[in-house]
Amino acid sequence: MHRDSERHKLFSRRAAIVTGGKAVLLSALVARMYYLQVVEASRYRTLAEENRINLRLLPPLRGRIVDRFGVPMADNQQNYRVLLNAEDARDVEATLAVLGSIIPISPGEKRRILRELRRNRRFIPATVRENLNWGEVARIEVNAPDLPGVNIDVGQSRYYPYGTDTAHVLGYVAAVSPGEVTGDPLLELPGFRIGKAGIEKVHDLQLRGTGGSSQVEVNAFGHIIRELTRQDGQAGAEVALTIDLELQKFASRRFKGESGAAVVMDIHNGDVLALTSTPGFDPNDFNKGLTIEQWRVLRTNPRAPLINKAVSGQFSPGSTFKMVVLLAALEKGAITPANRFLCTGEFKFGDSTFHCWKKDGHGWMDAFNGLMQSCDVYFYEVALRTGIERIAAMARRLGFGSTLGVGLPGEQPGLVPSREWKRKTMNTPWHQGETVITGIGQGYLLATPLQLAVMTARLANGGFEVTPRMTRPRFAAEAGETDPGPQFESLGLVPQHLQLVRLAMEGVVNNPKGTAFKERIRKRVMAMGGKTATVQVRRITKAEREQGIKENKDLPWKDRDHAMFVAFAPIDAPRYAAAVVVEHGGGGSLVAAPIARDILIKAQQRRSARPGILPKAPGGGRQQVMRPRGNKPGARSRDEG
């Protein structure tokens, strides 16, 4: 009995201990639940919200680029793309494998996607593919349950409706490279593009705008259910150019496959109406992303489609430089307009003999005829009498030897040689023979097509220091051609000297003895003045002649002469200046002059179709060229100038 009582007491004690333990555990659980549900409720509510609500950065709409009449040259179009967010994907590799069975994903693209995901902030997805078609979008949506973290996004991509015609003016946008990431979250956005060339690059920040933000609710697969809040960013600003799109397209297509460049300017306000470099490229390809093969083809093309030859191409100006030499000589008093020199076809200086393009010679030449007929011997003599320093000074006044600030990347300064330049760069003295060849625009001289156009504009507008511009104020763009533009300082050139040069340039095209007579504009109100140039790249060797290579056109393309022509129109009241360079094109009058003629006709027709206020010449009044009487058209002479 006693033993049973003891066992009962022991059982009761143990039961009490167990019951007490349970009570303690229950109390602890209740306390913990109270702590989690009451004390820490706010914290865990926030964590839960973060799990189902994502913050998205919204890219701004890139600003348009329009021509002088407001016609869009660079715009935006809808773009469907597929994005992958690593935060919502259970297994990125597995998700990419499933996605790769729906749309093609190359190994290189996969590496790029993974690299983007590692680099991006946690809330920024990576772009898997852009420019999806409807079929691809539908297949991805159908397979959405098997694609956690994958979403279809509708954005905007850059579009260049005129492709190669405007490529070197506009440039292009492309994906941000790792070295261009600056900490701005916009630059990390999937598919975000920045300007890499042309106007797109120069005005990138202005065109880019500012980003917005959006809060979206997502499901367990990371797919967006609905948008909760949205704060739109600010679209990029519109950039208005001085370019006349129709003239730009015409100039680009007029080259008909030739390699070269053309620039057309308003001689009074500096507006660049057309600027083309051929061959070009399609900027839309850069926006989409070039393949390795596309990039290789562009980079290895001997005609350099990626280089804007209008501002970056540097050429010997050849006979187009003769106006500079003549003005320098007249200003110095080294010659008078009436001084005559005999051209027999060659010019002897020391032990050297310099030849004229006309083997039999031109006979006696004065200033007017020397320039109109592009007599080399005349300019050898004039250059020697003038000296390199005075020639160089005049060249710089007319726009050579420095960049002009046109507002495009890659603009080159060209080269105006002098005694000091040669001493510093070569540590050798200047030789008089170098002055001789400078007289015909050869030797060390280098100029861009833009500089040739600016020189022509300054000659045609009465000697004012007009500078080129690519953009204009918004009010001016809305007004079309009514903007008179800035005023420019006088270069201090003697009016009579300018008059002589312009008359000779008129004769080049409209006088039977001129080197471009065949290319004249027969309609008097549109008639042009100009100057031809054929710039030798290399001589034909004796061995080549023995092999039957007699003419320049028989040489390989890269060894042929460059063809050049500069012009202004109309001659009675100049308004436009043009420069055309055809790389390895041959004779200036045969190749470059017809292109310039057609472009200037088109420019004048465009103004007639869109009448505006003719800007006054920088000094007041409209420039007119007075012509000598009796200067009537007749038979054509061959251009070798």
C-alpha positions as CSV (number, residue, x, y, z in Angstrom):
1,M,0.0,0.0,0.0
2,H,2.8,2.3,1.0
3,R,4.6,1.4,-2.2
4,D,1.5,2.4,-4.3
5,S,1.3,5.7,-2.5
6,E,4.9,6.5,-3.3
7,R,4.4,5.7,-7.0
8,H,1.4,8.0,-7.1
9,K,3.3,10.9,-5.6
10,L,6.1,10.4,-8.1
11,F,3.7,10.3,-11.0
12,S,2.0,13.5,-9.8
13,R,5.3,15.3,-9.5
14,R,6.3,14.3,-13.0
15,A,2.9,15.3,-14.4
16,A,3.2,18.7,-12.7
17,I,6.7,19.1,-14.2
18,V,5.5,18.2,-17.7
19,T,2.4,20.4,-17.3
20,G,4.6,23.3,-16.2
21,G,7.0,22.7,-19.1
22,K,4.1,22.8,-21.5
23,A,2.8,26.0,-19.9
24,V,6.2,27.6,-20.2
25,L,6.5,26.6,-23.8
26,L,3.0,27.8,-24.6
27,S,3.8,31.1,-22.9
28,A,7.0,31.4,-24.9
29,L,5.1,30.7,-28.1
30,V,2.4,33.2,-27.2
31,A,5.0,35.8,-26.4
32,R,6.8,35.2,-29.6
33,M,3.6,35.4,-31.6
34,Y,2.8,38.6,-29.8
35,Y,6.2,40.0,-30.6
36,L,6.0,39.0,-34.3
37,Q,2.4,40.1,-34.9
38,V,2.3,43.2,-32.8
39,V,5.8,44.5,-32.0
40,E,7.4,43.6,-35.4
41,A,4.2,43.9,-37.4
42,S,5.3,47.0,-39.3
43,R,8.7,45.5,-40.3
44,Y,7.3,42.3,-41.6
45,R,4.4,44.1,-43.4
46,T,7.1,46.1,-45.3
47,L,9.0,42.9,-46.1
48,A,5.9,41.3,-47.5
49,E,5.1,44.4,-49.6
50,E,8.6,44.4,-51.0
51,N,8.2,40.8,-52.1
52,R,5.2,41.6,-54.2
53,I,5.9,45.2,-55.2
54,N,8.7,46.1,-57.6
55,L,10.1,49.6,-58.4
56,R,10.7,50.2,-62.1
57,L,12.8,53.0,-63.6
58,L,11.1,54.4,-66.7
59,P,13.2,55.6,-69.6
60,P,12.3,59.0,-71.1
61,L,11.3,59.5,-74.7
62,R,14.3,60.6,-76.7
63,G,13.9,64.0,-78.3
64,R,13.3,64.2,-82.1
65,I,15.8,65.7,-84.5
66,V,14.1,67.8,-87.2
67,D,15.2,69.6,-90.3
68,R,14.8,73.4,-90.8
69,F,11.1,73.0,-91.7
70,G,10.3,70.7,-88.8
71,V,10.4,67.5,-90.8
72,P,11.5,64.6,-88.5
73,M,14.9,63.2,-89.4
74,A,15.3,61.1,-86.2
75,D,12.2,59.8,-84.4
76,N,11.1,57.0,-82.1
77,Q,9.0,53.9,-82.8
78,Q,7.4,51.2,-80.7
79,N,9.6,48.4,-79.7
80,Y,8.6,45.1,-78.1
81,R,11.4,43.5,-76.0
82,V,11.7,40.6,-73.5
83,L,13.3,41.4,-70.2
84,L,14.7,39.1,-67.4
85,N,14.8,40.1,-63.8
86,A,17.2,37.9,-61.7
87,E,15.3,38.8,-58.5
88,D,12.2,37.1,-59.7
89,A,13.8,34.2,-61.6
90,R,14.1,31.0,-59.5
91,D,17.0,29.8,-61.7
92,V,18.4,32.2,-64.3
93,E,20.2,29.5,-66.3
94,A,17.1,27.3,-66.4
95,T,14.9,30.2,-67.4
96,L,17.2,31.2,-70.2
97,A,17.2,27.6,-71.4
98,V,13.4,27.5,-71.6
99,L,13.4,31.0,-73.3
100,G,16.1,29.9,-75.7
101,S,13.7,27.1,-76.9
102,I,11.1,29.8,-77.8
103,I,13.3,32.5,-79.3
104,P,16.9,32.1,-80.5
105,I,19.5,33.1,-77.9
106,S,23.1,32.6,-79.1
107,P,26.0,31.7,-76.6
108,G,27.3,35.3,-77.1
109,E,23.9,36.8,-76.2
110,K,23.6,34.5,-73.2
111,R,27.0,35.7,-71.9
112,R,25.9,39.3,-72.5
113,I,22.7,38.8,-70.5
114,L,24.4,37.2,-67.6
115,R,27.0,40.0,-67.6
116,E,24.2,42.6,-67.5
117,L,22.5,40.9,-64.7
118,R,25.7,40.9,-62.6
119,R,26.3,44.6,-63.4
120,N,22.8,45.9,-63.0
121,R,21.2,47.0,-59.7
122,R,18.8,44.5,-58.3
123,F,15.7,46.2,-59.6
124,I,17.0,46.6,-63.1
125,P,16.4,43.7,-65.5
126,A,18.5,42.7,-68.5
127,T,17.4,42.9,-72.1
128,V,17.2,39.4,-73.6
129,R,16.0,40.4,-77.1
130,E,14.6,43.6,-78.7
131,N,12.4,44.2,-81.8
132,L,10.2,41.2,-81.2
133,N,7.6,40.4,-83.7
134,W,4.0,39.5,-82.8
135,G,4.6,35.7,-83.1
136,E,7.5,35.8,-80.7
137,V,5.6,37.9,-78.2
138,A,2.7,35.4,-78.3
139,R,4.9,32.4,-77.8
140,I,6.5,34.0,-74.8
141,E,3.2,34.9,-73.2
142,V,1.8,31.4,-73.7
143,N,4.8,30.0,-71.9
144,A,4.8,32.6,-69.1
145,P,4.3,30.0,-66.2
146,D,7.6,28.4,-67.2
147,L,9.4,31.7,-67.4
148,P,9.6,33.3,-63.9
149,G,11.2,36.7,-64.0
150,V,10.5,37.1,-67.7
151,N,8.3,40.0,-68.9
152,I,7.4,41.6,-72.3
153,D,8.1,45.3,-72.3
154,V,6.8,47.9,-74.7
155,G,9.2,50.7,-75.2
156,Q,10.5,53.1,-77.8
157,S,13.5,52.7,-80.0
158,R,15.3,55.2,-82.3
159,Y,14.3,55.2,-85.9
160,Y,16.0,57.0,-88.8
161,P,13.6,57.1,-91.7
162,Y,16.1,58.3,-94.3
163,G,18.9,55.8,-93.5
164,T,22.2,56.5,-95.3
165,D,21.1,59.9,-96.6
166,T,21.3,61.5,-93.2
167,A,23.7,59.1,-91.4
168,H,26.8,61.4,-91.1
169,V,24.7,64.4,-90.0
170,L,22.6,62.5,-87.4
171,G,25.1,59.9,-86.3
172,Y,23.5,57.1,-84.4
173,V,22.6,55.8,-80.9
174,A,23.8,52.5,-79.5
175,A,23.9,50.5,-76.3
176,V,25.8,51.9,-73.3
177,S,29.3,50.3,-73.0
178,P,30.7,49.5,-69.5
179,G,33.1,52.4,-69.8
180,E,30.3,54.8,-70.3
181,V,28.3,53.9,-67.1
182,T,28.6,57.0,-64.9
183,G,26.3,56.1,-62.0
184,D,23.2,57.5,-63.6
185,P,20.6,54.7,-63.3
186,L,19.3,55.5,-66.7
187,L,22.4,54.3,-68.3
188,E,21.8,50.8,-66.7
189,L,18.3,50.4,-68.1
190,P,17.8,47.5,-70.5
191,G,17.8,48.7,-74.0
192,F,18.8,52.3,-73.1
193,R,20.7,54.0,-75.9
194,I,23.0,57.0,-76.0
195,G,24.4,59.1,-78.9
196,K,27.6,57.7,-80.3
197,A,28.2,59.9,-83.4
198,G,26.9,63.0,-85.2
199,I,24.2,65.3,-83.8
200,E,23.0,62.4,-81.6
201,K,26.4,62.5,-79.7
202,V,26.9,66.3,-79.6
203,H,23.4,66.9,-78.2
204,D,23.0,63.6,-76.3
205,L,22.2,65.1,-72.9
206,Q,19.6,67.5,-74.4
207,L,18.0,64.7,-76.4
208,R,18.1,62.2,-73.5
209,G,15.6,63.7,-71.1
210,T,15.1,62.6,-67.5
211,G,13.7,59.2,-66.3
212,G,10.5,58.5,-64.4
213,S,9.5,55.7,-62.0
214,S,6.7,53.1,-61.5
215,Q,5.6,50.8,-58.8
216,V,4.1,47.5,-60.1
217,E,2.6,44.5,-58.4
218,V,4.0,41.1,-59.4
219,N,2.9,37.6,-58.8
220,A,4.9,34.6,-57.5
221,F,6.5,34.2,-61.0
222,G,7.6,37.8,-61.1
223,H,5.1,38.7,-63.8
224,I,3.6,42.1,-63.6
225,I,-0.1,42.1,-62.5
226,R,-0.8,45.8,-62.3
227,E,0.8,49.2,-62.0
228,L,0.2,50.9,-58.6
229,T,1.8,54.3,-59.0
230,R,3.6,56.1,-61.8
231,Q,5.7,59.2,-62.1
232,D,6.5,60.1,-65.7
233,G,9.9,61.6,-66.5
234,Q,10.6,64.4,-68.9
235,A,11.0,63.7,-72.6
236,G,14.2,64.9,-74.3
237,A,14.2,68.2,-76.1
238,E,13.7,68.5,-79.8
239,V,16.8,69.6,-81.8
240,A,16.2,71.7,-84.9
241,L,18.8,71.6,-87.6
242,T,19.7,74.0,-90.4
243,I,19.5,71.1,-92.9
244,D,17.0,71.1,-95.7
245,L,16.0,67.4,-95.7
246,E,15.0,67.3,-99.4
247,L,18.3,69.0,-100.5
248,Q,20.2,66.6,-98.2
249,K,18.6,63.6,-99.8
250,F,19.2,64.9,-103.3
251,A,22.9,65.7,-102.5
252,S,23.5,62.2,-101.0
253,R,21.9,60.4,-103.9
254,R,23.5,62.6,-106.6
255,F,26.9,60.9,-106.0
256,K,25.4,57.7,-107.5
257,G,27.9,55.4,-105.8
258,E,30.9,57.6,-105.9
259,S,33.0,58.2,-102.8
260,G,33.2,61.7,-101.5
261,A,31.5,64.6,-99.8
262,A,29.4,67.7,-100.4
263,V,28.6,70.7,-98.3
264,V,26.0,73.4,-99.2
265,M,25.8,76.6,-97.1
266,D,23.8,79.8,-96.9
267,I,26.6,82.4,-97.5
268,H,25.0,85.0,-95.3
269,N,23.9,83.3,-92.1
270,G,26.1,80.2,-92.2
271,D,23.3,77.7,-92.3
272,V,24.5,74.3,-93.5
273,L,21.7,73.2,-95.8
274,A,23.2,69.9,-96.8
275,L,26.2,67.9,-95.6
276,T,26.7,64.5,-97.0
277,S,29.5,61.9,-97.1
278,T,29.4,58.9,-99.3
279,P,29.3,56.0,-99.0
280,G,27.3,56.0,-95.8
281,F,25.8,53.5,-93.4
282,D,22.4,52.8,-92.1
283,P,22.2,54.2,-88.5
284,N,19.2,51.9,-87.8
285,D,21.7,48.9,-87.8
286,F,23.6,50.4,-84.9
287,N,20.5,51.0,-82.9
288,K,19.5,47.3,-83.4
289,G,23.0,46.1,-82.8
290,L,25.5,45.2,-85.5
291,T,26.6,41.6,-86.1
292,I,30.3,40.9,-86.1
293,E,30.1,40.5,-89.9
294,Q,28.3,43.8,-90.4
295,W,30.9,45.6,-88.4
296,R,33.8,43.9,-90.2
297,V,32.3,44.9,-93.6
298,L,32.0,48.6,-92.5
299,R,35.5,48.7,-91.0
300,T,37.3,47.1,-93.9
301,N,35.5,49.0,-96.7
302,P,38.3,51.0,-98.5
303,R,35.8,53.8,-99.2
304,A,35.5,54.4,-95.4
305,P,31.7,54.6,-94.9
306,L,32.1,55.3,-91.2
307,I,34.1,58.5,-91.7
308,N,32.3,61.8,-92.2
309,K,34.5,63.0,-95.1
310,A,32.8,66.4,-95.1
311,V,34.4,67.4,-91.8
312,S,37.0,64.7,-91.2
313,G,38.3,64.1,-94.7
314,Q,41.5,66.1,-95.4
315,F,42.5,66.7,-99.0
316,S,45.0,68.8,-100.9
317,P,42.7,71.6,-102.1
318,G,44.4,71.8,-105.5
319,S,43.3,74.6,-107.8
320,T,40.5,75.7,-105.6
321,F,43.2,77.3,-103.5
322,K,44.2,79.6,-106.3
323,M,41.7,82.2,-105.2
324,V,43.6,82.4,-101.8
325,V,46.9,82.9,-103.6
326,L,45.6,85.5,-105.9
327,L,44.0,87.6,-103.1
328,A,47.2,87.3,-101.0
329,A,49.3,88.5,-104.0
330,L,47.0,91.4,-104.8
331,E,46.8,92.5,-101.1
332,K,50.6,92.5,-100.8
333,G,51.0,94.4,-104.0
334,A,53.2,91.6,-105.4
335,I,51.2,91.8,-108.6
336,T,48.5,94.0,-110.2
337,P,45.5,92.5,-112.0
338,A,47.1,93.6,-115.3
339,N,50.5,92.0,-114.8
340,R,51.0,89.2,-117.3
341,F,53.2,86.1,-117.2
342,L,54.0,83.8,-120.1
343,C,52.9,80.2,-119.8
344,T,54.8,77.9,-122.2
345,G,53.6,74.7,-120.4
346,E,56.4,74.6,-117.9
347,F,58.1,76.8,-115.2
348,K,61.8,76.5,-114.4
349,F,63.0,77.3,-110.9
350,G,66.6,76.4,-110.0
351,D,67.2,72.9,-111.0
352,S,63.5,72.0,-111.0
353,T,60.9,72.2,-113.7
354,F,57.2,72.5,-112.8
355,H,54.6,71.8,-115.4
356,C,51.3,73.3,-116.3
357,W,48.3,71.0,-116.8
358,K,48.1,72.4,-120.3
359,K,51.3,70.9,-121.9
360,D,51.4,73.5,-124.8
361,G,50.9,76.4,-122.4
362,H,48.3,79.1,-122.1
363,G,50.4,82.0,-123.5
364,W,50.3,85.3,-121.8
365,M,48.1,85.3,-118.7
366,D,46.8,88.1,-116.5
367,A,45.0,87.7,-113.1
368,F,41.5,87.2,-114.6
369,N,42.5,84.7,-117.2
370,G,45.1,83.0,-115.0
371,L,42.3,82.1,-112.5
372,M,39.6,81.5,-115.1
373,Q,41.7,79.1,-117.1
374,S,43.5,77.7,-114.0
375,C,47.0,78.3,-115.4
376,D,49.5,76.6,-113.2
377,V,52.5,78.5,-114.5
378,Y,50.8,81.8,-113.7
379,F,50.3,80.8,-110.1
380,Y,53.8,79.4,-109.7
381,E,55.1,82.9,-110.5
382,V,52.5,84.6,-108.3
383,A,53.2,82.4,-105.3
384,L,56.9,83.0,-105.5
385,R,56.4,86.8,-105.6
386,T,53.9,86.6,-102.7
387,G,55.7,84.3,-100.3
388,I,54.4,81.5,-98.1
389,E,53.7,83.7,-95.0
390,R,51.3,86.0,-96.8
391,I,49.6,83.0,-98.5
392,A,49.3,81.2,-95.2
393,A,47.8,84.3,-93.5
394,M,45.2,84.8,-96.3
395,A,44.3,81.1,-96.1
396,R,43.6,81.3,-92.4
397,R,41.4,84.4,-92.9
398,L,39.4,82.4,-95.4
399,G,38.8,79.5,-93.1
400,F,41.7,77.1,-93.6
401,G,44.0,75.7,-90.9
402,S,41.6,75.4,-88.0
403,T,38.3,73.9,-87.0
404,L,35.2,75.9,-87.7
405,G,33.0,74.8,-84.9
406,V,30.2,73.4,-87.1
407,G,28.9,71.2,-84.3
408,L,29.8,67.7,-85.5
409,P,32.3,65.3,-83.9
410,G,35.5,64.6,-85.6
411,E,36.0,67.9,-87.4
412,Q,39.6,68.2,-88.6
413,P,41.6,71.5,-88.9
414,G,43.3,70.7,-92.1
415,L,46.8,72.2,-92.5
416,V,48.2,75.5,-93.6
417,P,52.0,75.2,-93.9
418,S,54.4,78.0,-93.0
419,R,58.1,78.4,-92.3
420,E,57.5,78.2,-88.5
421,W,55.3,75.1,-88.9
422,K,57.9,73.2,-90.9
423,R,60.7,74.2,-88.5
424,K,58.7,72.9,-85.5
425,T,57.4,69.7,-87.1
426,M,60.3,68.7,-89.3
427,N,63.2,70.7,-87.9
428,T,64.1,71.7,-91.5
429,P,64.0,75.0,-93.3
430,W,61.3,76.0,-95.8
431,H,62.3,75.8,-99.4
432,Q,61.1,78.1,-102.2
433,G,60.1,75.2,-104.3
434,E,57.6,74.4,-101.6
435,T,56.1,77.8,-102.1
436,V,55.8,77.1,-105.8
437,I,53.7,74.0,-105.4
438,T,51.6,75.7,-102.6
439,G,50.6,78.2,-105.3
440,I,48.5,75.5,-107.0
441,G,47.2,74.0,-103.7
442,Q,49.5,71.1,-103.5
443,G,52.3,70.1,-101.1
444,Y,51.6,70.1,-97.4
445,L,48.3,71.9,-97.7
446,L,45.2,70.1,-96.4
447,A,41.6,71.1,-96.3
448,T,38.2,69.6,-95.5
449,P,35.2,69.9,-97.8
450,L,33.6,72.1,-95.1
451,Q,36.5,74.5,-95.2
452,L,36.3,74.7,-99.0
453,A,32.6,75.6,-98.7
454,V,33.3,78.3,-96.0
455,M,36.1,79.8,-98.2
456,T,33.6,80.0,-101.1
457,A,30.9,81.5,-98.9
458,R,33.3,84.2,-97.6
459,L,34.4,85.1,-101.2
460,A,30.8,85.2,-102.4
461,N,29.3,87.2,-99.5
462,G,31.6,90.2,-99.9
463,G,34.3,89.1,-97.5
464,F,32.5,88.5,-94.3
465,E,33.7,85.9,-91.7
466,V,30.6,83.7,-92.0
467,T,30.9,80.5,-90.0
468,P,28.9,77.3,-90.4
469,R,26.2,76.2,-88.1
470,M,24.1,73.0,-87.9
471,T,21.5,73.9,-85.4
472,R,19.1,76.9,-85.1
473,P,16.8,78.2,-82.4
474,R,13.4,76.7,-82.1
475,F,11.6,79.9,-83.2
476,A,13.8,80.0,-86.3
477,A,13.0,76.4,-87.2
478,E,9.3,77.2,-87.0
479,A,9.7,80.2,-89.2
480,G,11.4,78.2,-91.9
481,E,13.9,80.3,-93.9
482,T,13.0,83.7,-92.4
483,D,15.8,83.7,-89.8
484,P,18.5,86.2,-90.8
485,G,21.0,84.5,-88.6
486,P,24.0,86.1,-86.9
487,Q,26.0,89.0,-88.2
488,F,29.7,88.6,-89.1
489,E,32.8,90.7,-89.1
490,S,34.4,91.9,-92.3
491,L,37.7,90.2,-93.2
492,G,39.0,93.5,-94.5
493,L,39.5,92.3,-98.1
494,V,39.7,94.9,-100.8
495,P,36.3,95.0,-102.6
496,Q,38.0,95.3,-106.0
497,H,40.1,92.2,-105.4
498,L,37.0,90.2,-104.4
499,Q,35.2,91.5,-107.4
500,L,38.0,90.2,-109.7
501,V,38.0,86.8,-108.1
502,R,34.2,86.4,-108.3
503,L,34.3,87.5,-112.0
504,A,37.0,85.0,-112.8
505,M,35.0,82.3,-111.0
506,E,32.0,83.2,-113.1
507,G,34.1,82.9,-116.1
508,V,35.3,79.4,-115.1
509,V,31.7,78.2,-115.7
510,N,30.2,80.7,-118.2
511,N,33.1,81.7,-120.4
512,P,34.1,79.5,-123.3
513,K,37.7,79.4,-122.1
514,G,36.7,78.4,-118.5
515,T,37.5,75.0,-117.3
516,A,33.9,74.1,-116.4
517,F,32.1,75.7,-119.3
518,K,30.2,72.6,-120.2
519,E,28.6,72.4,-116.7
520,R,27.2,75.9,-116.7
521,I,23.6,76.5,-115.6
522,R,21.9,77.9,-118.7
523,K,19.1,79.6,-116.8
524,R,20.6,83.0,-116.1
525,V,18.7,83.6,-112.8
526,M,20.3,80.4,-111.4
527,A,23.7,80.7,-113.0
528,M,26.8,79.8,-110.9
529,G,30.4,80.8,-110.6
530,G,33.0,78.2,-109.5
531,K,36.4,76.7,-109.6
532,T,37.6,73.3,-110.6
533,A,40.4,71.2,-109.2
534,T,42.0,67.9,-110.1
535,V,44.3,66.8,-107.3
536,Q,47.0,64.3,-108.2
537,V,47.3,61.4,-105.8
538,R,50.4,59.9,-107.6
539,R,52.1,59.9,-110.9
540,I,52.0,57.1,-113.4
541,T,55.4,55.4,-113.3
542,K,57.5,54.6,-116.3
543,A,57.0,50.9,-115.7
544,E,53.3,51.4,-115.7
545,R,53.4,53.3,-118.9
546,E,55.3,50.4,-120.5
547,Q,52.6,48.1,-119.3
548,G,50.0,50.2,-121.1
549,I,48.7,52.4,-118.3
550,K,48.5,55.7,-120.0
551,E,45.7,57.6,-118.2
552,N,44.8,58.3,-114.7
553,K,41.5,56.3,-115.0
554,D,43.6,53.2,-115.8
555,L,45.2,53.2,-112.3
556,P,43.7,51.3,-109.3
557,W,40.8,53.3,-107.7
558,K,42.9,54.3,-104.7
559,D,45.6,55.9,-106.9
560,R,43.4,58.0,-109.1
561,D,43.2,61.8,-108.8
562,H,40.6,63.5,-106.6
563,A,38.0,65.6,-108.3
564,M,36.9,68.9,-106.7
565,F,34.6,71.8,-107.4
566,V,33.6,74.8,-105.4
567,A,30.8,77.2,-106.5
568,F,28.3,79.9,-105.5
569,A,24.9,80.8,-107.0
570,P,23.1,82.7,-108.2
571,I,25.9,84.9,-109.6
572,D,23.8,88.1,-109.7
573,A,22.8,87.9,-106.1
574,P,24.8,85.1,-104.4
575,R,23.0,83.1,-101.7
576,Y,24.5,79.6,-101.7
577,A,28.0,78.2,-101.6
578,A,28.8,74.5,-102.3
579,A,31.9,72.3,-102.2
580,V,32.1,68.9,-103.8
581,V,34.9,66.4,-103.4
582,V,34.8,63.1,-105.3
583,E,37.5,60.8,-104.0
584,H,39.6,59.3,-106.8
585,G,37.0,60.6,-109.2
586,G,39.4,62.0,-111.8
587,G,38.9,65.5,-113.4
588,G,37.1,68.2,-111.4
589,S,35.1,69.5,-114.3
590,L,34.1,66.0,-115.5
591,V,32.9,64.6,-112.2
592,A,32.6,67.1,-109.3
593,A,31.3,70.1,-111.3
594,P,28.2,68.3,-112.6
595,I,27.3,67.2,-109.1
596,A,27.7,70.7,-107.7
597,R,25.7,72.2,-110.5
598,D,22.8,69.9,-109.9
599,I,22.9,70.4,-106.2
600,L,22.9,74.2,-106.6
601,I,20.0,74.0,-109.0
602,K,18.1,72.0,-106.5
603,A,18.9,74.4,-103.7
604,Q,17.5,77.3,-105.7
605,Q,14.4,75.4,-106.7
606,R,13.8,74.5,-103.0
607,R,13.9,78.2,-102.1
608,S,11.5,79.0,-104.8
609,A,9.1,76.3,-103.5
610,R,9.5,77.6,-100.0
611,P,9.8,81.3,-100.3
612,G,11.2,83.2,-97.3
613,I,12.9,86.4,-96.5
614,L,16.3,86.6,-98.2
615,P,18.8,87.4,-95.5
616,K,20.7,90.6,-96.0
617,A,24.5,90.4,-96.6
618,P,26.4,90.7,-93.4
619,G,27.3,94.3,-94.1
620,G,23.8,95.3,-95.1
621,G,22.3,95.1,-98.5
622,R,22.4,92.1,-100.9
623,Q,25.5,91.0,-102.6
624,Q,25.7,91.4,-106.3
625,V,28.4,90.6,-108.8
626,M,29.1,93.2,-111.5
627,R,30.1,91.6,-114.8
628,P,32.1,92.9,-117.7
629,R,30.1,93.4,-120.9
630,G,30.4,91.0,-123.8
631,N,31.0,87.9,-121.7
632,K,28.8,85.5,-123.7
633,P,28.7,81.7,-123.8
634,G,30.4,79.8,-126.6
635,A,32.3,76.5,-127.1
636,R,33.6,74.3,-124.2
637,S,37.2,73.9,-123.1
638,R,38.5,70.8,-121.3
639,D,38.8,70.9,-117.5
640,E,42.2,70.1,-116.1
641,G,42.3,72.7,-113.4
